[in-house]
C-alpha cells in the first residue's frame, strides 16, 4: 500500500535519516543499523507498527536499487521493530554491571580481611586474598594458575605432621562432597620450612538452581594461641603436681601430729579424773589449759586434713537415707551446754514434709557442726535458729541464722575462701584456722548443693544451703585435680595456694 510513496510520507520520524539516505544515494553503499532509536508513527499501513503508536528501537537497512533504477535514486528501506529485544539487552547489561559492582565490593571487603580466604569455582579457577598469601608466607604471584597447584603449594598437614592429599584438604572436601568444615586445626609449611598452625573452615557455594558453583575456605593463624595454650597447660601441670605434693605433705604431717596430740589429751584427762590425790589449783589450771590448747591444735590439724582431702578430690561419699531432724537434734545437744552458759537459745524448725534424704550423714553433720559452731562462737546473746524443709520434689534447704556480730559487706566477698577470716582482730579474739567455711563450701558442693549467706554487722548472719534430696554417688569433688585444661583463674588459685 505504501509502494511508490515518498520515503518521508511512509512514517513520520524518518526525516532524521535524511543525511544517511543521501549518503547511500551518492555512494551506492548500503546502510545497516541495529537497535536504532527512532520515534516512528505510521501514517497509513505499516506492518511493523500500530496506527498512531510510537516505537523506540528499530533495525534499519537501506539498500540502493539495481542499476536500472539508479538514475532515479531509488532505495530499498527495511524496518524491523526490536524495542523489546533492546530493552531486554539493556536490562541484562545493567544487571551484569550491578553484579560486577557487587562482586567488586565483595572482593574489596575480602581483601581487607585479616583472615585468609581462598575461593575455588567449579572450573578449578581460584582467588585468594592478601591475608591468605601472608599466612602461607608467599606472594600472590608465587602460586600456580590452577586450583590443584594452589592446594599443593599450600602444603597442608594434619596436627600430627602428615601431609594431606589434595582431596583431603577442607576446601576440596567442600568442593567435591559439599562437606561443611568448621574450625579444623591444620599445619601450613612455609617455603623456608616454618610450620604455622591454622584453624580453617570451608563450605560449598551453591547457586540458586542448586548446582555446585564452587567452595570457599576461611582460615586464620593460631600458632601463637596454640603456644600460649601449651604453655598454660604445662604451667598448670606443674602447679597441679606442686599442689598434689603440698596436699600429700599436709596429709602426712597431719597424721604425724594427731597421734601425739591425742596422747597429750588422753594424759590430761587422766590427770584430771583418774588420780588418787587432787591437784593443787595452779596445777589443775595448767592441765586444763594444756588440754584446751591441745584440742585447739588437734582441731587445726583435723581442719587441714579435711581440707587437703577435699581439695585433692579424695573425699569419698557414703550415701544413706538420713533423718535430718535427728542430725540437727544431735548437733544442738553438742552445743547445748556452751549455748546455755552464754544465754543463747536454740530454735529448731524441721518441716514434717521433709522426710529422709539420700546423702552422706557424716558430711551433713560436719557442715551443720561448722555453721552451728560459728553461730555459737560469734553470738554473745540472743538466739540461733536452724530450719530444714523441702523446696520441691527434688530439692530441700537447710538454714542456720544467729543474732551475733554479723559480717561486713566487704567480707562477704571472701567469707568462703580458705585461710580467710572476717577480721584479724576477731581471729585473735575468737581463734580458729580460717578453714571452717571453706571446708563447709567444699562439702556442700561435693553433695551437689549451693550455699549462700546474708548478714549485717551487729545484727547476725543467715546461711542457706540447698541440696538435692538424692545425691548421686561419686568419689571426687570435681576439683582442679580432675580437670584437663585450666582456666586462668584456676592457675592463679593454684599459685596462691602454692605460696
C-alpha positions as CSV (number, residue, x, y, z in Angstrom):
1,X,0.0,0.0,0.0
2,X,3.0,2.3,0.6
3,X,4.9,1.3,-2.5
4,X,5.8,4.1,-4.7
5,X,5.2,6.7,-1.9
6,X,7.8,9.1,-0.8
7,X,10.1,7.9,2.0
8,X,9.1,10.6,4.4
9,X,5.5,10.0,3.7
10,X,5.7,6.4,4.9
11,X,6.3,7.3,8.5
12,X,6.8,10.5,10.5
13,X,10.2,10.5,12.1
14,X,12.3,9.1,9.2
15,X,13.4,12.6,8.4
16,X,16.2,12.1,10.9
17,X,17.7,9.7,8.4
18,X,17.8,12.2,5.6
19,X,21.6,12.6,5.7
20,X,22.0,8.8,5.7
21,X,19.7,8.4,2.7
22,X,21.5,11.0,0.7
23,X,24.8,9.3,1.5
24,X,23.5,5.9,0.3
25,X,22.3,7.5,-2.9
26,X,25.7,9.1,-3.6
27,X,27.9,6.2,-2.5
28,X,25.7,3.3,-3.6
29,X,26.7,1.6,-0.4
30,X,24.1,0.0,1.8
31,X,23.4,1.3,5.4
32,X,22.7,-1.1,8.2
33,X,22.0,-0.2,11.8
34,X,20.7,-2.3,14.7
35,X,18.6,-1.0,17.6
36,X,18.5,2.5,16.2
37,X,16.4,4.8,18.5
38,X,13.6,6.2,16.2
39,X,10.2,7.7,17.1
40,X,8.2,6.5,14.1
41,X,4.5,6.9,13.7
42,X,2.9,5.1,10.7
43,X,0.6,7.4,8.6
44,X,-1.2,4.6,6.8
45,X,-0.5,0.8,6.8
46,X,3.0,-0.2,8.1
47,X,3.2,-3.8,9.1
48,X,5.8,-3.2,11.9
49,X,3.8,-0.6,13.8
50,X,0.3,0.0,15.0
51,X,-1.6,3.1,13.8
52,X,-0.8,6.1,15.8
53,X,1.8,4.5,18.1
54,X,5.4,5.5,18.5
55,X,8.2,2.9,18.7
56,X,11.7,3.3,20.3
57,X,14.2,0.9,18.7
58,X,14.5,-0.4,15.1
59,X,16.8,-2.3,12.9
60,X,17.2,-0.2,9.8
61,X,18.6,-1.4,6.4
62,X,18.8,0.9,3.4
63,X,19.9,-0.6,0.0
64,X,20.5,1.2,-3.3
65,X,18.3,-0.3,-6.1
66,X,19.6,-2.0,-9.2
67,X,21.3,-0.1,-11.9
68,X,18.1,0.3,-13.9
69,X,16.6,2.3,-11.1
70,X,19.8,4.1,-10.1
71,X,19.1,7.1,-12.2
72,X,16.0,7.8,-10.2
73,X,18.0,7.1,-7.0
74,X,15.5,4.5,-5.8
75,X,16.3,2.9,-2.4
76,X,15.0,-0.2,-0.6
77,X,14.2,0.6,3.1
78,X,13.7,-2.3,5.5
79,X,12.5,-1.5,9.1
80,X,12.2,-4.1,11.9
81,X,11.0,-3.0,15.4
82,X,13.3,-4.5,18.1
83,X,12.2,-2.5,21.1
84,X,11.6,-5.5,23.4
85,X,14.9,-7.1,22.4
86,X,16.9,-3.9,23.0
87,X,15.1,-3.3,26.4
88,X,15.9,-6.8,27.4
89,X,19.5,-6.4,26.4
90,X,19.7,-3.1,28.4
91,X,18.3,-4.8,31.4
92,X,20.7,-7.7,31.1
93,X,23.6,-5.3,30.7
94,X,22.5,-3.3,33.8
95,X,22.1,-6.5,35.8
96,X,25.5,-7.7,34.7
97,X,27.0,-4.3,35.6
98,X,25.3,-4.4,39.0
99,X,26.5,-7.9,39.6
100,X,30.1,-6.9,38.7
101,X,29.8,-4.0,41.1
102,X,28.6,-6.3,43.9
103,X,31.4,-8.7,43.1
104,X,33.9,-5.8,43.2
105,X,32.6,-4.7,46.5
106,X,32.8,-8.2,47.9
107,X,36.3,-8.6,46.7
108,X,37.3,-5.3,48.3
109,X,35.9,-6.5,51.6
110,X,37.6,-9.9,51.3
111,X,40.9,-8.2,50.5
112,X,40.7,-6.1,53.7
113,X,40.1,-9.2,56.0
114,X,42.7,-10.4,58.4
115,X,41.7,-14.0,57.8
116,X,42.9,-15.8,54.8
117,X,40.2,-16.5,52.1
118,X,40.5,-18.9,49.2
119,X,37.7,-19.3,46.7
120,X,37.7,-22.1,44.0
121,X,35.0,-22.3,41.4
122,X,33.7,-25.4,39.6
123,X,36.1,-24.8,36.7
124,X,39.1,-25.0,39.1
125,X,39.8,-21.3,38.9
126,X,40.7,-19.7,42.2
127,X,41.1,-16.4,44.1
128,X,42.9,-15.7,47.3
129,X,43.2,-12.6,49.4
130,X,46.4,-10.9,50.6
131,X,46.0,-12.3,54.1
132,X,45.9,-15.9,52.7
133,X,49.2,-15.4,50.9
134,X,50.8,-13.7,54.0
135,X,49.7,-16.6,56.3
136,X,51.3,-19.0,53.9
137,X,54.5,-16.9,53.7
138,X,54.3,-16.3,50.0
139,X,53.4,-13.6,47.5
140,X,50.2,-13.9,45.5
141,X,52.2,-14.2,42.3
142,X,54.1,-17.3,43.7
143,X,51.1,-19.6,43.3
144,X,50.4,-21.6,40.2
145,X,47.5,-20.7,38.0
146,X,45.2,-23.6,38.7
147,X,43.4,-24.9,41.9
148,X,45.3,-28.2,42.2
149,X,48.6,-26.3,42.1
150,X,47.4,-23.9,44.7
151,X,46.4,-26.8,47.0
152,X,49.8,-28.4,46.5
153,X,51.6,-25.1,47.2
154,X,49.7,-24.7,50.5
155,X,51.4,-27.8,51.8
156,X,48.8,-28.6,54.4
157,X,49.5,-31.2,57.1
158,X,47.4,-32.5,60.0
159,X,48.4,-31.7,63.5
160,X,50.5,-34.9,63.7
161,X,52.5,-33.7,60.8
162,X,51.2,-36.0,58.0
163,X,50.9,-34.2,54.6
164,X,47.4,-34.1,53.3
165,X,46.5,-35.3,49.8
166,X,44.6,-32.6,47.8
167,X,41.3,-34.4,48.2
168,X,41.8,-34.5,52.0
169,X,42.0,-30.7,52.3
170,X,38.9,-28.9,53.7
171,X,38.3,-26.7,50.6
172,X,38.4,-29.7,48.2
173,X,36.1,-31.7,50.5
174,X,33.7,-28.8,50.4
175,X,34.0,-28.5,46.6
176,X,33.7,-32.2,45.7
177,X,31.5,-33.6,48.5
178,X,29.8,-30.4,49.8
179,X,31.2,-31.2,53.2
180,X,30.9,-28.4,55.9
181,X,34.2,-28.0,57.8
182,X,34.4,-25.8,60.9
183,X,37.5,-24.8,62.9
184,X,39.6,-27.8,61.8
185,X,43.2,-27.3,63.0
186,X,46.0,-28.0,60.4
187,X,49.6,-27.0,59.8
188,X,50.9,-25.0,56.9
189,X,54.5,-25.4,55.9
190,X,56.0,-22.1,54.6
191,X,58.7,-22.1,51.9
192,X,61.5,-21.9,54.5
193,X,60.2,-24.9,56.3
194,X,58.5,-23.0,59.1
195,X,55.3,-24.6,60.4
196,X,52.3,-22.5,61.2
197,X,49.1,-23.8,62.8
198,X,45.8,-22.6,61.3
199,X,42.1,-23.0,62.1
200,X,40.3,-23.5,58.9
201,X,36.6,-23.6,57.9
202,X,35.2,-24.4,54.5
203,X,31.8,-24.6,52.8
204,X,30.4,-25.2,49.3
205,X,28.9,-22.4,47.2
206,X,25.6,-23.4,45.7
207,X,23.7,-21.4,43.0
208,X,20.0,-20.5,43.0
209,X,19.4,-23.6,40.8
210,X,21.0,-25.8,43.4
211,X,24.1,-26.5,41.3
212,X,27.5,-26.5,42.8
213,X,29.3,-23.3,41.9
214,X,32.5,-23.7,43.9
215,X,33.8,-23.6,47.5
216,X,35.3,-21.1,49.9
217,X,37.8,-21.6,52.8
218,X,38.5,-19.1,55.5
219,X,41.5,-19.7,57.9
220,X,43.5,-17.8,60.5
221,X,46.9,-18.3,62.0
222,X,46.6,-19.6,65.6
223,X,50.2,-20.5,66.1
224,X,50.7,-18.1,69.0
225,X,47.4,-19.1,70.6
226,X,48.5,-22.8,70.5
227,X,51.8,-21.9,72.0
228,X,50.1,-20.0,74.8
229,X,47.7,-22.8,75.4
230,X,50.5,-25.3,75.6
231,X,52.5,-23.1,78.0
232,X,49.4,-22.7,80.1
233,X,48.7,-26.4,80.3
234,X,52.4,-27.1,81.1
235,X,52.3,-24.5,83.9
236,X,49.1,-25.9,85.1
237,X,50.5,-29.4,85.2
238,X,53.5,-28.2,87.2
239,X,51.3,-26.3,89.6
240,X,49.0,-29.3,89.9
241,X,51.9,-31.6,90.8
242,X,53.1,-29.0,93.3
243,X,49.6,-28.8,94.8
244,X,49.4,-32.6,94.9
245,X,52.8,-32.8,96.8
246,X,51.7,-30.0,99.1
247,X,48.4,-31.8,99.9
248,X,50.3,-35.1,100.5
249,X,52.7,-33.3,102.8
250,X,49.9,-31.7,104.8
251,X,48.1,-35.1,105.0
252,X,51.3,-36.8,106.2
253,X,52.1,-34.1,108.7
254,X,48.5,-34.1,110.0
255,X,48.6,-37.8,110.6
256,X,52.0,-37.5,112.4
257,X,50.7,-34.7,114.6
258,X,47.4,-36.3,115.5
259,X,48.9,-39.2,117.4
260,X,51.0,-37.2,119.9
261,X,48.2,-34.7,120.4
262,X,45.7,-37.5,121.2
263,X,48.2,-38.9,123.7
264,X,48.6,-35.4,125.3
265,X,44.8,-35.0,125.5
266,X,44.4,-38.5,127.0
267,X,47.1,-37.9,129.6
268,X,45.4,-34.6,130.6
269,X,42.2,-36.4,131.1
270,X,43.9,-39.0,133.2
271,X,45.4,-36.2,135.4
272,X,42.0,-34.6,135.8
273,X,39.9,-37.6,136.6
274,X,41.9,-40.8,137.3
275,X,44.1,-39.7,140.3
276,X,44.2,-40.6,144.0
277,X,45.0,-37.1,145.2
278,X,43.6,-33.9,143.8
279,X,46.0,-31.5,142.1
280,X,46.8,-28.1,143.5
281,X,44.9,-25.2,142.0
282,X,47.8,-24.0,139.8
283,X,48.5,-27.5,138.6
284,X,44.8,-28.2,137.8
285,X,44.6,-24.9,135.9
286,X,47.7,-25.8,133.9
287,X,46.3,-29.3,133.0
288,X,43.1,-27.7,131.8
289,X,44.9,-25.1,129.8
290,X,47.2,-27.9,128.3
291,X,44.2,-29.9,127.3
292,X,42.3,-26.9,125.8
293,X,45.4,-25.9,123.7
294,X,46.0,-29.5,122.6
295,X,42.3,-29.7,121.5
296,X,42.6,-26.4,119.6
297,X,45.7,-27.7,117.8
298,X,44.0,-31.0,117.1
299,X,41.1,-29.1,115.6
300,X,43.5,-27.2,113.4
301,X,45.2,-30.5,112.3
302,X,41.8,-32.0,111.5
303,X,40.7,-29.0,109.5
304,X,43.9,-29.1,107.5
305,X,43.4,-32.8,106.9
306,X,39.8,-32.4,105.9
307,X,40.6,-29.6,103.5
308,X,43.5,-31.5,102.0
309,X,41.3,-34.4,101.2
310,X,38.5,-32.3,99.8
311,X,40.9,-30.2,97.7
312,X,42.6,-33.3,96.3
313,X,39.3,-34.9,95.4
314,X,39.8,-37.9,97.8
315,X,36.7,-37.4,99.8
316,X,34.5,-40.4,99.1
317,X,30.8,-40.4,99.7
318,X,28.9,-42.9,101.8
319,X,25.3,-42.4,100.9
320,X,22.4,-43.5,103.0
321,X,18.9,-42.3,103.9
322,X,19.3,-39.7,106.6
323,X,16.7,-38.3,109.0
324,X,17.6,-34.6,109.0
325,X,15.7,-33.9,112.2
326,X,17.9,-36.4,114.1
327,X,21.1,-34.9,112.8
328,X,20.0,-31.4,113.8
329,X,19.0,-32.6,117.3
330,X,22.3,-34.3,117.8
331,X,24.3,-31.2,116.8
332,X,22.2,-29.0,119.1
333,X,22.9,-31.3,122.0
334,X,26.6,-31.0,121.4
335,X,26.4,-27.2,121.8
336,X,23.6,-27.0,124.4
337,X,25.9,-26.5,127.4
338,X,28.0,-23.8,125.8
339,X,25.0,-22.0,124.5
340,X,23.3,-22.2,127.9
341,X,26.4,-20.7,129.5
342,X,26.2,-17.7,127.1
343,X,22.4,-17.3,127.4
344,X,21.8,-18.3,123.8
345,X,18.5,-20.1,122.9
346,X,18.2,-22.7,120.1
347,X,15.1,-22.7,117.8
348,X,14.8,-25.7,115.6
349,X,12.1,-25.9,112.9
350,X,12.1,-29.1,110.7
351,X,9.2,-29.5,108.3
352,X,7.4,-32.8,108.8
353,X,7.1,-33.0,104.9
354,X,10.9,-33.3,104.5
355,X,11.3,-37.0,105.2
356,X,14.6,-38.9,104.7
357,X,17.1,-37.6,102.2
358,X,19.8,-39.6,100.4
359,X,23.1,-38.1,101.4
360,X,26.3,-38.6,103.4
361,X,25.4,-38.4,107.1
362,X,28.9,-37.7,108.3
363,X,29.4,-34.8,105.9
364,X,26.0,-33.3,106.6
365,X,26.9,-33.4,110.3
366,X,30.2,-31.7,109.6
367,X,28.5,-28.9,107.7
368,X,26.0,-28.3,110.4
369,X,28.7,-28.6,113.1
370,X,30.7,-25.9,111.4
371,X,27.8,-23.5,110.9
372,X,26.4,-24.0,114.4
373,X,29.8,-23.8,116.0
374,X,30.4,-20.4,114.3
375,X,27.0,-19.2,115.3
376,X,27.6,-20.1,119.0
377,X,31.2,-18.7,118.8
378,X,30.2,-15.3,117.3
379,X,26.9,-14.8,119.2
380,X,27.1,-13.2,122.7
381,X,23.4,-13.1,123.4
382,X,20.2,-13.9,121.6
383,X,19.2,-17.0,119.6
384,X,20.3,-19.4,116.9
385,X,17.6,-20.7,114.5
386,X,18.0,-23.9,112.5
387,X,15.4,-24.6,109.8
388,X,15.1,-27.5,107.3
389,X,12.3,-28.3,104.8
390,X,11.5,-29.3,101.2
391,X,11.7,-26.8,98.4
392,X,10.1,-29.1,95.8
393,X,10.0,-32.8,94.9
394,X,13.8,-32.8,94.2
395,X,15.5,-30.3,96.5
396,X,15.5,-29.3,100.2
397,X,17.0,-26.5,102.2
398,X,18.9,-26.0,105.4
399,X,19.2,-22.6,107.1
400,X,21.2,-21.5,110.1
401,X,20.7,-18.0,111.5
402,X,22.1,-16.2,114.5
403,X,21.9,-12.8,116.2
404,X,25.7,-12.5,116.6
405,X,28.2,-9.9,115.5
406,X,27.5,-10.3,111.8
407,X,29.7,-9.9,108.7
408,X,30.6,-6.8,106.8
409,X,29.6,-6.5,103.1
410,X,33.2,-6.5,102.1
411,X,34.0,-9.6,104.0
412,X,31.1,-11.4,102.4
413,X,33.0,-11.5,99.1
414,X,35.7,-13.8,100.6
415,X,34.0,-15.4,103.5
416,X,34.2,-18.9,101.9
417,X,37.9,-18.5,100.9
418,X,40.5,-20.7,102.6
419,X,42.6,-19.3,105.5
420,X,40.5,-16.1,105.5
421,X,38.7,-14.6,108.5
422,X,36.5,-11.6,108.7
423,X,39.0,-9.6,110.7
424,X,42.4,-10.2,112.2
425,X,41.3,-8.7,115.5
426,X,38.4,-11.2,115.6
427,X,40.8,-14.0,114.7
428,X,42.9,-13.2,117.8
429,X,39.8,-12.9,120.0
430,X,37.9,-16.0,118.8
431,X,40.7,-18.2,117.4
432,X,40.2,-20.6,114.5
433,X,42.0,-21.6,111.3
434,X,40.0,-19.7,108.7
435,X,39.2,-23.1,107.1
436,X,35.8,-23.9,108.6
437,X,33.6,-22.1,106.0
438,X,36.0,-23.1,103.1
439,X,35.5,-26.8,104.2
440,X,31.8,-26.2,104.5
441,X,31.5,-24.8,101.0
442,X,33.5,-27.7,99.5
443,X,31.4,-30.3,101.3
444,X,28.2,-28.6,100.2
445,X,29.5,-28.7,96.6
446,X,30.5,-32.3,97.0
447,X,26.9,-33.1,97.9
448,X,25.7,-31.2,94.8
449,X,24.4,-28.2,96.8
450,X,24.8,-24.5,96.9
451,X,25.5,-22.3,99.9
452,X,24.8,-18.5,100.3
453,X,25.0,-16.0,103.1
454,X,23.4,-12.7,104.0
455,X,24.5,-10.7,107.0
456,X,24.5,-7.3,108.7
457,X,27.1,-6.1,111.2
458,X,25.8,-6.4,114.8
459,X,22.6,-7.9,113.5
460,X,23.6,-11.5,112.8
461,X,24.1,-13.8,109.8
462,X,21.9,-16.1,107.8
463,X,23.4,-19.1,105.9
464,X,21.2,-21.0,103.5
465,X,22.0,-24.3,101.7
466,X,20.0,-26.0,99.0
467,X,20.6,-29.7,98.3
468,X,19.1,-32.5,96.2
469,X,17.0,-35.0,98.0
470,X,19.0,-37.7,96.3
471,X,22.8,-37.1,96.0
472,X,24.5,-39.1,93.2
473,X,27.3,-41.4,94.1
474,X,30.8,-40.2,93.1
475,X,34.3,-40.3,94.5
476,X,35.7,-36.8,93.9
477,X,34.8,-33.2,94.3
478,X,35.3,-32.2,90.7
479,X,38.2,-30.2,91.9
480,X,41.0,-28.8,89.8
481,X,42.9,-32.0,90.0
482,X,40.3,-33.7,87.8
483,X,40.3,-31.2,85.0
484,X,42.5,-31.4,81.9
485,X,42.6,-27.7,80.8
486,X,42.7,-25.0,83.4
487,X,41.0,-21.6,83.3
488,X,43.3,-18.6,84.1
489,X,41.6,-18.0,87.4
490,X,42.3,-21.6,88.4
491,X,46.0,-21.1,87.7
492,X,46.0,-18.0,89.9
493,X,44.2,-20.0,92.6
494,X,46.9,-22.7,92.5
495,X,49.7,-20.2,92.6
496,X,48.1,-18.5,95.6
497,X,47.9,-21.8,97.4
498,X,51.5,-22.7,96.5
499,X,53.0,-19.6,98.0
